[in-house]
């Protein structure tokens, strides 16, 4: 009988079917009119399967571990026979009172995996009562069932993990597809980007937006370019989904407005209306006129981009001109104006750069970033972005990138 039960149980990998099949086998073997299987969840035992009279009424209940015979079995990791439950102080009467089922006798055995009880099998009201031989058989069945249940659970976890990994891979592909297919190619200018998610998906994004109402498909020196770098104050899938929403809002808000500040204010208003989970976005927006080098900037609570001046060999931080998007729908953003001359460049980044930590829990910090930028002041834009990313990764604890890393470099090379 044990061989047949073992073969039956080990052929199942669907956890729900396995639990039902196990209990049916036990009930038939011991000729009990009712049976149940419970698993440990915190301080309680939760019904997974119940068979027999009032089984539907019993299943919603949870049994306190310290107020029941089943709980005693789990805590002591040993089976028990009780043929007169009314005289046993461990008996939990509330289940009978609420469900309407009447328990006269019961037998219970723990489900043990690696010497840990993961649940219990109980049978009720056998005609003539339960015997110690019944307990021996139930204990043997429970031993086989516990291993089969744990295997099925691990298999189910592996399947679910694989499904989630596939879905996250698809999400990253979708998110990557929303980034610009190519960077602007303009005479006298170079652009470079680094985008390095800390997880399967990112809470950072960047964008380059052509602001010509005529709808040109290629960037050119006569059309203003909007440059965006942004960071959602969260990680993983919630941040990635919010980024997709925010990107669309920003793109829609920046067309046909009188100024960048007005566009970002409008984007903030719409973001606040939809930000129901407390998420908000730090953002730096620079609207560049490639012909003149003028850039109008709005910094919505973002890390200050660094503006390198070739003439003075200095770095100027572009400080915030407002709060992050998604906090106050009526906030009116301000804007600043800078001019990039030949040899000047602008380095924008997210906090995954400056807040990266090493094994001693030290932050990468602004001073290290400034040192790299000044050391690489004659480098091409793509080399400068790569040098910053490489330095941050080398500084961080091995294999422990805490946050997304995004870097955008805009360099004016000539008139």
C-alpha positions as a Markdown table, in Angstrom:
| # | Residue | x | y | z |
|---|---|---|---|---|
| 1 | Unk | 0.0 | 0.0 | 0.0 |
| 2 | Unk | 2.8 | 2.4 | 0.9 |
| 3 | Unk | 4.6 | 1.6 | -2.4 |
| 4 | Unk | 1.4 | 2.4 | -4.4 |
| 5 | Unk | 0.9 | 5.6 | -2.5 |
| 6 | Unk | 4.5 | 6.7 | -3.0 |
| 7 | Unk | 4.3 | 6.0 | -6.7 |
| 8 | Unk | 1.0 | 7.9 | -6.9 |
| 9 | Unk | 2.4 | 10.9 | -5.0 |
| 10 | Unk | 5.7 | 11.2 | -6.8 |
| 11 | Unk | 4.0 | 11.2 | -10.2 |
| 12 | Unk | 2.4 | 14.6 | -9.3 |
| 13 | Unk | 4.0 | 18.0 | -9.6 |
| 14 | Unk | 0.8 | 20.1 | -9.4 |
| 15 | Unk | 0.7 | 21.1 | -5.8 |
| 16 | Unk | -3.1 | 21.4 | -5.5 |
| 17 | Unk | -3.7 | 18.0 | -7.2 |
| 18 | Unk | -1.0 | 16.5 | -5.0 |
| 19 | Unk | -2.6 | 17.7 | -1.8 |
| 20 | Unk | -6.0 | 16.4 | -2.8 |
| 21 | Unk | -4.6 | 13.0 | -4.1 |
| 22 | Unk | -2.7 | 12.6 | -0.8 |
| 23 | Unk | -5.6 | 13.2 | 1.4 |
| 24 | Unk | -7.9 | 11.0 | -0.6 |
| 25 | Unk | -5.4 | 8.1 | -0.4 |
| 26 | Unk | -5.1 | 8.6 | 3.4 |
| 27 | Unk | -8.9 | 8.7 | 3.9 |
| 28 | Unk | -9.5 | 5.6 | 1.8 |
| 29 | Unk | -6.6 | 3.7 | 3.5 |
| 30 | Unk | -7.8 | 4.4 | 7.1 |
| 31 | Unk | -11.6 | 4.3 | 6.3 |
| 32 | Unk | -12.2 | 7.6 | 7.9 |
| 33 | Unk | -15.4 | 9.6 | 7.0 |
| 34 | Unk | -13.6 | 13.0 | 7.1 |
| 35 | Unk | -10.0 | 14.2 | 6.7 |
| 36 | Unk | -8.1 | 17.4 | 6.4 |
| 37 | Unk | -4.6 | 18.6 | 5.5 |
| 38 | Unk | -3.2 | 21.8 | 7.0 |
| 39 | Unk | 0.0 | 23.7 | 6.5 |
| 40 | Unk | 1.9 | 26.0 | 8.7 |
| 41 | Unk | 1.6 | 29.8 | 8.0 |
| 42 | Unk | 3.0 | 31.9 | 10.8 |
| 43 | Unk | 1.4 | 31.1 | 14.1 |
| 44 | Unk | -1.6 | 29.3 | 12.5 |
| 45 | Unk | -2.5 | 26.2 | 10.6 |
| 46 | Unk | -4.4 | 26.8 | 7.4 |
| 47 | Unk | -6.7 | 24.3 | 5.8 |
| 48 | Unk | -5.4 | 23.3 | 2.3 |
| 49 | Unk | -7.7 | 20.4 | 1.6 |
| 50 | Unk | -10.8 | 19.1 | 3.6 |
| 51 | Unk | -12.9 | 16.0 | 2.7 |
| 52 | Unk | -16.1 | 14.7 | 4.1 |
| 53 | Unk | -19.0 | 16.3 | 5.9 |
| 54 | Unk | -18.9 | 20.2 | 6.3 |
| 55 | Unk | -15.6 | 20.3 | 4.4 |
| 56 | Unk | -16.6 | 23.5 | 2.6 |
| 57 | Unk | -17.4 | 25.2 | 5.9 |
| 58 | Unk | -14.1 | 24.1 | 7.5 |
| 59 | Unk | -11.7 | 25.2 | 4.8 |
| 60 | Unk | -11.9 | 29.0 | 5.4 |
| 61 | Unk | -10.8 | 28.6 | 9.1 |
| 62 | Unk | -7.3 | 28.9 | 10.6 |
| 63 | Unk | -6.4 | 26.9 | 13.6 |
| 64 | Unk | -4.1 | 28.5 | 16.3 |
| 65 | Unk | -0.9 | 26.6 | 16.7 |
| 66 | Unk | -1.0 | 26.8 | 20.5 |
| 67 | Unk | -4.7 | 25.9 | 20.9 |
| 68 | Unk | -5.2 | 22.7 | 19.0 |
| 69 | Unk | -4.2 | 19.1 | 18.8 |
| 70 | Unk | -3.0 | 19.7 | 15.2 |
| 71 | Unk | -0.8 | 22.5 | 16.5 |
| 72 | Unk | 0.6 | 20.2 | 19.3 |
| 73 | Unk | 1.5 | 17.6 | 16.6 |
| 74 | Unk | 3.4 | 20.2 | 14.6 |
| 75 | Unk | 5.2 | 21.7 | 17.6 |
| 76 | Unk | 6.2 | 18.3 | 18.9 |
| 77 | Unk | 6.8 | 16.7 | 15.5 |
| 78 | Unk | 5.0 | 13.5 | 16.6 |
| 79 | Unk | 1.7 | 11.9 | 15.7 |
| 80 | Unk | -1.2 | 11.3 | 18.1 |
| 81 | Unk | -4.4 | 9.3 | 18.5 |
| 82 | Unk | -7.3 | 10.8 | 20.4 |
| 83 | Unk | -10.5 | 8.8 | 20.5 |
| 84 | Unk | -12.3 | 11.1 | 22.9 |
| 85 | Unk | -11.5 | 14.7 | 21.9 |
| 86 | Unk | -14.0 | 16.2 | 24.4 |
| 87 | Unk | -11.8 | 15.0 | 27.3 |
| 88 | Unk | -8.5 | 16.3 | 25.7 |
| 89 | Unk | -7.7 | 20.0 | 26.7 |
| 90 | Unk | -5.7 | 20.5 | 23.5 |
| 91 | Unk | -8.9 | 20.1 | 21.4 |
| 92 | Unk | -9.9 | 23.3 | 19.6 |
| 93 | Unk | -13.7 | 23.4 | 19.8 |
| 94 | Unk | -14.3 | 26.6 | 17.9 |
| 95 | Unk | -13.8 | 24.9 | 14.5 |
| 96 | Unk | -16.7 | 22.5 | 15.3 |
| 97 | Unk | -18.9 | 25.3 | 16.7 |
| 98 | Unk | -18.5 | 27.5 | 13.6 |
| 99 | Unk | -18.5 | 24.8 | 10.9 |
| 100 | Unk | -21.2 | 22.6 | 12.5 |
| 101 | Unk | -19.0 | 19.5 | 12.2 |
| 102 | Unk | -18.9 | 17.2 | 15.2 |
| 103 | Unk | -15.5 | 15.7 | 16.0 |
| 104 | Unk | -15.6 | 12.6 | 18.2 |
| 105 | Unk | -12.1 | 11.1 | 17.5 |
| 106 | Unk | -9.1 | 12.0 | 15.5 |
| 107 | Unk | -5.7 | 10.9 | 14.4 |
| 108 | Unk | -3.0 | 13.3 | 13.3 |
| 109 | Unk | 0.6 | 13.0 | 11.9 |
| 110 | Unk | 3.1 | 15.7 | 11.1 |
| 111 | Unk | 4.4 | 16.5 | 7.6 |
| 112 | Unk | 8.1 | 16.6 | 8.2 |
| 113 | Unk | 10.8 | 18.0 | 5.8 |
| 114 | Unk | 14.4 | 18.1 | 7.0 |
| 115 | Unk | 13.1 | 17.7 | 10.5 |
| 116 | Unk | 10.8 | 20.7 | 10.2 |
| 117 | Unk | 7.1 | 20.4 | 10.4 |
| 118 | Unk | 5.4 | 22.0 | 7.4 |
| 119 | Unk | 1.9 | 20.8 | 8.2 |
| 120 | Unk | -0.3 | 18.0 | 9.5 |
| 121 | Unk | -2.7 | 15.4 | 8.2 |
| 122 | Unk | -5.8 | 14.7 | 10.3 |
| 123 | Unk | -8.5 | 12.0 | 10.0 |
| 124 | Unk | -11.8 | 12.1 | 12.0 |
| 125 | Unk | -14.5 | 9.8 | 13.5 |
| 126 | Unk | -13.4 | 6.3 | 12.3 |
| 127 | Unk | -16.0 | 3.7 | 13.3 |
| 128 | Unk | -14.6 | 1.9 | 16.3 |
| 129 | Unk | -11.9 | 4.5 | 16.9 |
| 130 | Unk | -8.3 | 4.8 | 15.7 |
| 131 | Unk | -5.5 | 2.5 | 16.7 |
| 132 | Unk | -1.7 | 2.7 | 17.1 |
| 133 | Unk | -1.4 | 0.7 | 13.9 |
| 134 | Unk | -3.4 | 3.3 | 12.1 |
| 135 | Unk | -1.0 | 5.9 | 13.5 |
| 136 | Unk | 2.0 | 3.9 | 12.2 |
| 137 | Unk | 0.5 | 3.8 | 8.7 |
| 138 | Unk | -0.5 | 7.5 | 8.7 |
| 139 | Unk | 3.0 | 8.5 | 9.9 |
| 140 | Unk | 4.6 | 6.5 | 7.1 |
| 141 | Unk | 2.2 | 8.0 | 4.5 |
| 142 | Unk | 2.8 | 11.5 | 5.9 |
| 143 | Unk | 6.6 | 11.0 | 5.6 |
| 144 | Unk | 6.2 | 10.2 | 1.9 |
| 145 | Unk | 3.6 | 12.9 | 1.3 |
| 146 | Unk | 5.7 | 15.6 | 2.9 |
| 147 | Unk | 8.6 | 15.0 | 0.6 |
| 148 | Unk | 6.3 | 14.9 | -2.5 |
| 149 | Unk | 4.6 | 18.1 | -1.3 |
| 150 | Unk | 8.0 | 19.9 | -0.8 |
| 151 | Unk | 9.2 | 18.7 | -4.3 |
| 152 | Unk | 6.0 | 20.0 | -5.9 |
| 153 | Unk | 6.3 | 23.3 | -4.0 |
| 154 | Unk | 9.9 | 23.7 | -5.2 |
| 155 | Unk | 8.9 | 22.8 | -8.7 |
| 156 | Unk | 6.1 | 25.3 | -8.6 |
| 157 | Unk | 8.5 | 28.0 | -7.3 |
| 158 | Unk | 10.9 | 27.2 | -10.1 |
| 159 | Unk | 8.2 | 27.5 | -12.8 |
| 160 | Unk | 7.0 | 30.8 | -11.3 |
| 161 | Unk | 10.5 | 32.1 | -11.1 |
| 162 | Unk | 11.0 | 31.2 | -14.8 |
| 163 | Unk | 7.8 | 32.9 | -15.8 |
| 164 | Unk | 8.7 | 36.0 | -13.9 |
| 165 | Unk | 12.2 | 36.1 | -15.4 |
| 166 | Unk | 10.6 | 35.8 | -18.9 |
| 167 | Unk | 8.1 | 38.6 | -18.2 |
| 168 | Unk | 10.9 | 40.8 | -16.7 |
| 169 | Unk | 13.0 | 40.1 | -19.8 |
| 170 | Unk | 10.1 | 41.2 | -22.0 |
| 171 | Unk | 9.5 | 44.3 | -19.8 |
| 172 | Unk | 13.1 | 45.3 | -20.2 |
| 173 | Unk | 12.9 | 44.8 | -23.9 |
| 174 | Unk | 9.8 | 47.0 | -24.0 |
| 175 | Unk | 11.5 | 49.6 | -21.8 |
| 176 | Unk | 14.6 | 49.6 | -23.9 |
| 177 | Unk | 12.5 | 50.1 | -27.0 |
| 178 | Unk | 11.1 | 53.3 | -25.5 |
| 179 | Unk | 14.6 | 54.8 | -25.3 |
| 180 | Unk | 15.8 | 56.8 | -28.3 |
| 181 | Unk | 16.9 | 54.6 | -31.2 |
| 182 | Unk | 19.8 | 56.9 | -32.0 |
| 183 | Unk | 21.4 | 59.9 | -30.4 |
| 184 | Unk | 21.4 | 63.3 | -32.2 |
| 185 | Unk | 24.0 | 63.6 | -34.9 |
| 186 | Unk | 24.7 | 67.3 | -35.3 |
| 187 | Unk | 27.7 | 69.2 | -36.7 |
| 188 | Unk | 29.6 | 70.8 | -33.8 |
| 189 | Unk | 28.0 | 68.6 | -31.1 |
| 190 | Unk | 28.5 | 65.1 | -29.7 |
| 191 | Unk | 26.1 | 63.3 | -27.4 |
| 192 | Unk | 26.7 | 60.2 | -25.3 |
| 193 | Unk | 24.6 | 58.1 | -22.9 |
| 194 | Unk | 25.1 | 55.3 | -20.4 |
| 195 | Unk | 22.1 | 53.4 | -19.1 |
| 196 | Unk | 22.8 | 50.6 | -16.7 |
| 197 | Unk | 19.8 | 49.2 | -14.7 |
| 198 | Unk | 20.5 | 47.7 | -11.3 |
| 199 | Unk | 17.7 | 45.2 | -11.7 |
| 200 | Unk | 15.9 | 43.5 | -14.6 |
| 201 | Unk | 14.1 | 46.8 | -15.3 |
| 202 | Unk | 15.0 | 50.4 | -14.6 |
| 203 | Unk | 13.6 | 53.4 | -12.7 |
| 204 | Unk | 15.8 | 55.8 | -14.7 |
| 205 | Unk | 15.3 | 57.0 | -18.2 |
| 206 | Unk | 16.6 | 59.5 | -20.7 |
| 207 | Unk | 15.2 | 61.0 | -23.8 |
| 208 | Unk | 16.0 | 63.3 | -26.7 |
| 209 | Unk | 13.0 | 65.1 | -28.2 |
| 210 | Unk | 12.9 | 67.0 | -31.5 |
| 211 | Unk | 10.6 | 70.0 | -30.9 |
| 212 | Unk | 9.9 | 70.9 | -34.5 |
| 213 | Unk | 6.1 | 71.1 | -35.0 |
| 214 | Unk | 6.7 | 70.1 | -38.6 |
| 215 | Unk | 7.5 | 66.6 | -37.5 |
| 216 | Unk | 11.0 | 66.1 | -38.9 |
| 217 | Unk | 12.4 | 62.6 | -38.3 |
| 218 | Unk | 16.1 | 63.6 | -38.1 |
| 219 | Unk | 17.7 | 66.1 | -35.7 |
| 220 | Unk | 19.2 | 69.2 | -37.3 |
| 221 | Unk | 20.8 | 72.4 | -36.1 |
| 222 | Unk | 17.8 | 74.5 | -36.9 |
| 223 | Unk | 15.4 | 72.6 | -34.6 |
| 224 | Unk | 15.5 | 72.8 | -30.8 |
| 225 | Unk | 16.3 | 69.6 | -29.0 |
| 226 | Unk | 14.8 | 68.6 | -25.6 |
| 227 | Unk | 17.2 | 66.5 | -23.4 |
| 228 | Unk | 15.7 | 64.6 | -20.5 |
| 229 | Unk | 17.2 | 62.6 | -17.7 |
| 230 | Unk | 14.9 | 61.4 | -14.9 |
| 231 | Unk | 14.7 | 59.0 | -11.9 |
| 232 | Unk | 11.7 | 57.6 | -10.2 |
| 233 | Unk | 12.0 | 57.3 | -6.5 |
| 234 | Unk | 11.5 | 53.5 | -6.4 |
| 235 | Unk | 13.1 | 50.5 | -8.0 |
| 236 | Unk | 12.0 | 47.4 | -10.0 |
| 237 | Unk | 8.7 | 47.0 | -11.8 |
| 238 | Unk | 6.6 | 49.8 | -10.1 |
| 239 | Unk | 9.3 | 52.3 | -11.1 |
| 240 | Unk | 9.6 | 51.0 | -14.6 |
| 241 | Unk | 5.8 | 51.2 | -15.2 |
| 242 | Unk | 5.7 | 54.7 | -13.8 |
| 243 | Unk | 8.6 | 55.7 | -16.0 |
| 244 | Unk | 6.7 | 54.6 | -19.1 |
| 245 | Unk | 3.8 | 56.8 | -18.0 |
| 246 | Unk | 6.0 | 59.8 | -17.1 |
| 247 | Unk | 7.9 | 59.6 | -20.4 |
| 248 | Unk | 4.6 | 59.9 | -22.4 |
| 249 | Unk | 3.4 | 62.8 | -20.2 |
| 250 | Unk | 6.7 | 64.7 | -20.6 |
| 251 | Unk | 6.8 | 64.3 | -24.4 |
| 252 | Unk | 3.2 | 65.4 | -24.8 |
| 253 | Unk | 3.6 | 68.4 | -22.4 |
| 254 | Unk | 6.7 | 69.9 | -24.1 |
| 255 | Unk | 5.1 | 70.6 | -27.5 |
| 256 | Unk | 3.4 | 73.8 | -28.2 |
| 257 | Unk | 4.1 | 75.6 | -24.9 |
| 258 | Unk | 5.6 | 79.0 | -24.5 |
| 259 | Unk | 8.6 | 77.9 | -22.4 |
| 260 | Unk | 10.2 | 74.7 | -21.0 |
| 261 | Unk | 9.1 | 75.8 | -17.5 |
| 262 | Unk | 5.5 | 75.8 | -18.7 |
| 263 | Unk | 5.9 | 72.4 | -20.3 |
| 264 | Unk | 7.4 | 70.8 | -17.1 |
| 265 | Unk | 4.7 | 72.5 | -15.0 |
| 266 | Unk | 2.0 | 70.9 | -17.2 |
| 267 | Unk | 3.8 | 67.5 | -17.0 |
| 268 | Unk | 3.9 | 67.8 | -13.2 |
| 269 | Unk | 0.2 | 68.7 | -13.0 |
| 270 | Unk | -0.7 | 65.6 | -15.1 |
| 271 | Unk | 1.7 | 63.4 | -13.1 |
| 272 | Unk | 0.2 | 64.4 | -9.8 |
| 273 | Unk | -3.3 | 63.5 | -11.1 |
| 274 | Unk | -2.2 | 59.9 | -11.8 |
| 275 | Unk | 0.4 | 59.3 | -9.1 |
| 276 | Unk | -1.8 | 57.4 | -6.7 |
| 277 | Unk | 0.9 | 55.3 | -5.1 |
| 278 | Unk | 3.2 | 58.0 | -3.7 |
| 279 | Unk | 5.7 | 57.8 | -6.6 |
| 280 | Unk | 7.4 | 60.9 | -7.8 |
| 281 | Unk | 10.1 | 61.7 | -10.4 |
| 282 | Unk | 13.2 | 63.8 | -10.2 |
| 283 | Unk | 14.0 | 65.3 | -13.6 |
| 284 | Unk | 16.5 | 67.5 | -15.4 |
| 285 | Unk | 15.3 | 69.0 | -18.7 |
| 286 | Unk | 17.5 | 71.0 | -21.0 |
| 287 | Unk | 16.1 | 72.6 | -24.2 |
| 288 | Unk | 19.1 | 73.2 | -26.6 |
| 289 | Unk | 19.4 | 75.5 | -29.5 |
| 290 | Unk | 22.2 | 73.8 | -31.5 |
| 291 | Unk | 22.8 | 76.8 | -33.7 |
| 292 | Unk | 23.6 | 79.2 | -30.8 |
| 293 | Unk | 24.6 | 76.8 | -27.9 |
| 294 | Unk | 21.8 | 78.3 | -25.7 |
| 295 | Unk | 20.1 | 75.9 | -23.4 |
| 296 | Unk | 17.1 | 76.6 | -21.2 |
| 297 | Unk | 17.1 | 74.4 | -18.1 |
| 298 | Unk | 14.5 | 73.1 | -15.7 |
| 299 | Unk | 15.8 | 71.0 | -12.8 |
| 300 | Unk | 12.9 | 69.3 | -11.0 |
| 301 | Unk | 14.6 | 68.2 | -7.8 |
| 302 | Unk | 17.2 | 66.2 | -9.7 |
| 303 | Unk | 21.0 | 65.8 | -9.0 |
| 304 | Unk | 22.7 | 69.0 | -10.2 |
| 305 | Unk | 24.2 | 68.4 | -13.7 |
| 306 | Unk | 27.8 | 69.6 | -14.0 |
| 307 | Unk | 28.6 | 72.2 | -16.6 |
| 308 | Unk | 32.3 | 72.3 | -17.6 |
| 309 | Unk | 33.7 | 75.7 | -18.8 |
| 310 | Unk | 36.7 | 75.3 | -21.0 |
| 311 | Unk | 37.7 | 78.9 | -20.8 |
| 312 | Unk | 38.0 | 78.9 | -17.0 |
| 313 | Unk | 38.6 | 75.1 | -16.5 |
| 314 | Unk | 35.8 | 75.0 | -13.9 |
| 315 | Unk | 32.6 | 73.0 | -13.1 |
| 316 | Unk | 29.3 | 74.7 | -12.4 |
| 317 | Unk | 26.5 | 72.7 | -10.8 |
| 318 | Unk | 23.0 | 73.5 | -12.2 |
| 319 | Unk | 20.9 | 73.6 | -9.1 |
| 320 | Unk | 17.2 | 72.6 | -8.8 |
| 321 | Unk | 14.7 | 75.2 | -10.0 |
| 322 | Unk | 11.7 | 73.2 | -8.5 |
| 323 | Unk | 10.6 | 70.1 | -6.7 |
| 324 | Unk | 10.2 | 66.6 | -8.2 |
| 325 | Unk | 7.2 | 65.8 | -10.4 |
| 326 | Unk | 4.3 | 64.2 | -8.7 |
| 327 | Unk | 4.2 | 66.1 | -5.4 |
| 328 | Unk | 2.3 | 69.4 | -5.8 |
| 329 | Unk | 0.1 | 69.7 | -8.9 |
| 330 | Unk | 0.0 | 73.5 | -8.7 |
| 331 | Unk | 3.8 | 74.1 | -8.4 |
| 332 | Unk | 5.1 | 76.6 | -10.9 |
| 333 | Unk | 8.6 | 75.7 | -12.1 |
| 334 | Unk | 11.3 | 78.2 | -12.9 |
| 335 | Unk | 14.0 | 78.0 | -15.6 |
| 336 | Unk | 17.6 | 79.0 | -16.1 |
| 337 | Unk | 19.5 | 79.7 | -19.2 |
| 338 | Unk | 23.1 | 78.8 | -20.0 |
| 339 | Unk | 25.2 | 78.9 | -23.1 |
| 340 | Unk | 27.6 | 76.1 | -24.1 |
| 341 | Unk | 30.7 | 77.4 | -26.0 |
| 342 | Unk | 33.1 | 75.2 | -28.0 |
| 343 | Unk | 34.9 | 72.9 | -25.6 |
| 344 | Unk | 32.1 | 73.2 | -23.0 |
| 345 | Unk | 30.1 | 70.2 | -22.0 |
| 346 | Unk | 27.2 | 69.2 | -19.7 |
| 347 | Unk | 27.3 | 66.0 | -17.6 |
| 348 | Unk | 23.9 | 64.9 | -16.3 |
| 349 | Unk | 23.5 | 61.8 | -14.1 |
| 350 | Unk | 21.1 | 60.0 | -11.7 |
| 351 | Unk | 21.8 | 59.3 | -8.0 |
| 352 | Unk | 23.0 | 55.8 | -8.8 |
| 353 | Unk | 26.3 | 57.6 | -9.6 |
| 354 | Unk | 26.9 | 59.7 | -6.5 |
| 355 | Unk | 25.1 | 57.4 | -4.1 |
| 356 | Unk | 26.9 | 54.2 | -5.0 |
| 357 | Unk | 28.6 | 52.7 | -2.0 |
| 358 | Unk | 31.6 | 50.5 | -1.5 |
| 359 | Unk | 32.4 | 47.7 | 0.9 |
| 360 | Unk | 33.0 | 50.2 | 3.7 |
| 361 | Unk | 29.6 | 51.8 | 3.1 |
| 362 | Unk | 31.2 | 55.0 | 1.7 |
| 363 | Unk | 29.4 | 56.9 | -1.0 |
| 364 | Unk | 31.0 | 57.6 | -4.4 |
| 365 | Unk | 30.0 | 61.2 | -3.9 |
| 366 | Unk | 30.1 | 64.5 | -5.8 |
| 367 | Unk | 33.9 | 65.1 | -5.3 |
| 368 | Unk | 34.9 | 61.8 | -7.0 |
| 369 | Unk | 32.5 | 62.6 | -9.9 |
| 370 | Unk | 34.0 | 66.1 | -10.3 |
| 371 | Unk | 37.5 | 64.7 | -10.3 |
| 372 | Unk | 36.7 | 62.2 | -13.1 |
| 373 | Unk | 35.0 | 64.9 | -15.1 |
| 374 | Unk | 38.0 | 67.2 | -14.8 |
| 375 | Unk | 40.5 | 64.4 | -15.5 |
| 376 | Unk | 38.6 | 63.5 | -18.7 |
| 377 | Unk | 37.9 | 67.1 | -19.8 |
| 378 | Unk | 39.5 | 66.6 | -23.2 |
| 379 | Unk | 37.9 | 63.2 | -23.8 |
| 380 | Unk | 35.2 | 62.5 | -26.3 |
| 381 | Unk | 31.6 | 62.5 | -24.9 |
| 382 | Unk | 31.3 | 58.8 | -25.1 |
| 383 | Unk | 34.7 | 58.2 | -23.4 |
| 384 | Unk | 33.7 | 60.6 | -20.6 |
| 385 | Unk | 30.4 | 58.8 | -20.0 |
| 386 | Unk | 32.2 | 55.4 | -20.1 |
| 387 | Unk | 34.9 | 56.6 | -17.7 |
| 388 | Unk | 32.3 | 57.7 | -15.1 |
| 389 | Unk | 30.4 | 54.4 | -15.4 |
| 390 | Unk | 33.6 | 52.4 | -15.0 |
| 391 | Unk | 34.7 | 54.3 | -12.0 |
| 392 | Unk | 31.3 | 53.9 | -10.2 |
| 393 | Unk | 31.2 | 50.2 | -10.9 |
| 394 | Unk | 34.9 | 49.7 | -9.7 |
| 395 | Unk | 34.1 | 51.7 | -6.6 |
| 396 | Unk | 30.9 | 49.8 | -5.7 |
| 397 | Unk | 30.9 | 46.5 | -3.7 |
| 398 | Unk | 31.4 | 43.7 | -6.2 |
| 399 | Unk | 28.1 | 42.4 | -7.6 |
| 400 | Unk | 26.1 | 44.9 | -5.5 |
| 401 | Unk | 25.0 | 47.7 | -7.8 |
| 402 | Unk | 22.5 | 49.4 | -5.5 |
| 403 | Unk | 20.7 | 51.7 | -8.0 |
| 404 | Unk | 20.3 | 52.4 | -11.6 |
| 405 | Unk | 23.1 | 54.3 | -13.3 |
| 406 | Unk | 22.3 | 56.8 | -16.1 |
| 407 | Unk | 24.7 | 59.3 | -17.5 |
| 408 | Unk | 24.0 | 61.8 | -20.4 |
| 409 | Unk | 26.9 | 63.9 | -21.8 |
| 410 | Unk | 26.3 | 66.8 | -24.2 |
| 411 | Unk | 29.5 | 68.4 | -25.6 |
| 412 | Unk | 29.9 | 71.3 | -28.0 |
| 413 | Unk | 32.9 | 70.6 | -30.1 |
| 414 | Unk | 32.9 | 73.6 | -32.5 |
| 415 | Unk | 30.8 | 76.6 | -33.7 |
